[in-house]
Amino acid sequence: MVREQLAKERRRRTTLWTSVAAAAVLLVAAVAGYGFFAAQRSGEVITPAAATADGTGFAVGTGSVTIDVYEDFMCPACGQFESAAASTIDQLVSEGKVTVVYHPISILDRYSNGTNYSTRASSASACAADGGKFTEYHKALFDNRPEEGTNGLDDAKLISLGTTLGLGDDFTQCVEDGKYKTWSAQITDRASERGVTGTPTVYVAGTVLKDRSAAGLTSAVEAAVK
């Protein structure tokens, strides 16, 4: 009888501690989830780890001349600039002449029928940067750029573009959570403070590039090198 009672007591204690451990795990998860939710609700900015030191963009290359490109993923003129200058930029990067800093700002939300596509695309590009795929995702967004006045790509499509590039569950969750939406708003404000009033706005070594053709870009870089 005593042995049976002792066995029951051991089973009760085991069950109790198992329940306590499970509750602790759930509590940790809940606190972490609430922390992220609270940050979003409070407007706290979460800066991508892959961002530049000032937190406003993503750098490609290591050259001495800095090219800052302010773009909106719905912007038709940005799409034209990408088509005209992307290969030239890639060549300048490969030659070690330039560091290109892409600033994916969101100034055209009002042209996406209330879906805030520019902000969602900017945020998704930051999610891709977390996974080491900003350059590839940047290209994919422009290859699939929606026209102004449309809803833009939905989140499912934004996720699909990333998974095609090999981005996984972290990327999917990041897009679904809108993790970097407040960051997108912040860098858009920072761009305005710098004097950016439209997209694309391109600076070469701190000077606004007026001729955004491939030849104009190359000339500006060569002048900056001298």
Disulfide bonds with the S-S distance in Angstrom:
Cys127-Cys174 2.05
